[in-house]
Amino acid sequence: MIFSRFVLFILLSLFIFNSCSSDNDTAPIENSVPADNSDSGDDSDPTDTSEIILTNATVQEITDISATLISSYSTSSELPVQSIGFCWSTNPSPTIDDNTIEVSIDDTNFSATISNLQPSTTYYVRTFATNSSGIYYSNDGSFETDPSTEGVFEGDLILSNQNDVDAFFDMGYEIVTGDLTIETTSTPIISDLTPLEKLTVVGGRLYISNNANLVDLSGLEQLIEVGSFVVFDNHDLTGISSLSQLNTIGDDLRIIGTAIESLNGLENVTNVPGAFVVKDTQITTLQGIENLTEVGELYIVANSQLQHIDALSSLNSIYNLIQIYDNPSLENLAGLNNLTVLDLTDPSGDGPGYIIISLNPSLTDLQGLENLTEFNGVLTIRDNYSLNSIKQLASLTRLKDFLYINNNTKLEDFCVLTPLFLSGNGPDVFSTVGNAYNPTKQDIIDGNCSF
């Protein structure tokens, strides 16, 4: 009887043991393994009971369509690693059912470059590994691809003949990140810019120079932003109206040596932080820049037909200098009437800035400066041979630094300066030479202010 019970006990034990062994054969085939992730805030040893430990993917060399992924793994299992790589998706927690790339299992530190991505898109990425026990994943990582570089020329570009300009169209460029130079130095001569019709941004300087057959800027209708813009010695250029979308200039705007008759096309330009130069043109007015409010430096020089500068009437801020020089037909300075307080500094940052009004033989007075109340800098009025009145300086209550009034052969009345000098807020240096009358500062204070 005792022996029978013993045999029964042995048989029951064997049945229970076999039942447990059968349960172990149904273990899950997929295991998610935490990564050694320094961003998790957990500095503990990543050792765990998992058979493969994966680090989170590090993402480098991101472009608009690709990225390089770097990771590593370790294992204490006797089971061999069967595959390893990366999986990614636009949704969190990607799996091998999404996009994958496998790498060699021979190196525990590994990388891969994934491509055919979409620009400006967030992607989620995990490292994965497999063995006969299942699939293992790292924690989620994410990155965003760069904006599209399609249509972008990186660096500086020189177009030296019409064939180069035509090739620009064939390449479909919309953006040049550096300087774009359009200058005829070989044949065929540049005469047509319409192949630039997709161009929207030049990050550096747009330089259009020495193109003898160029009559307009057709082709630049989509241009909205430039680092700086120079139009130089295009002697047959008669108009710039194609620039009507241009609204952002990072530094200088220089229009020199052209046959243009107006500045129509610059209506959307409100600020020129550097130098705004209009020199050696055929313009009669500055029509086209009515919305300009700020400039660093203003040069209106050698425009033989220029009669009025009224279009500057919105200008209320100048930071460095004004030079109105050698405009033989200029009748007045109306257009500067919004300037009330000017504290000018030299463009180099070393010393005062200045205003020069010189060699404008049709100028009879200073109409346009009647609202100027304070001026710090150097004010020079010279060689204006018809100038007979400076009464528009009557509003000045402070003029620091220097005042030079020289070689204005018809000017004989300086009495408008008497209140300024008597107040003690007059210039540190005052000079009069070559005028019809040349008083000193003391003469004016003493009442000897006119001939």
Secondary structure, DSSP 8 states (H G I E B T S, - for coil): -HHHHHHHHHHHHHHHHHHHHHHHTT--SB-------GGGS--S----S-SEEE---EEES--SS-EEEEEEEEE--SS---EEEEEEESSSS--TTSEEEEE-TT-SEEEEEE-S--TT-EEEEEEEEEETTEEEE---EEEE-----TTEE-S-EEE-SHHHHHHHHHHT--EESS-EEEE--SSS-----GGGTT--EEEEEEEEE--TT----TT-TT--EEEEEEEEEETT----GGGTT--EESS-EEEEEE-----TT-TT--EEEEEEEEES---SS-TT-TT--EEEEEEEE--TT----GGGTT--EEEEEEEEE--TT----TT-TT--EEE-B-TTSSSB-EEEEE--TT--S-TT-TT--EEEEEEEEE--TT----GGGGG-SEEEEEEEEE--TT--B-GGGHHHHHHT-S-SEEEEESSS----HHHHHTT--B-
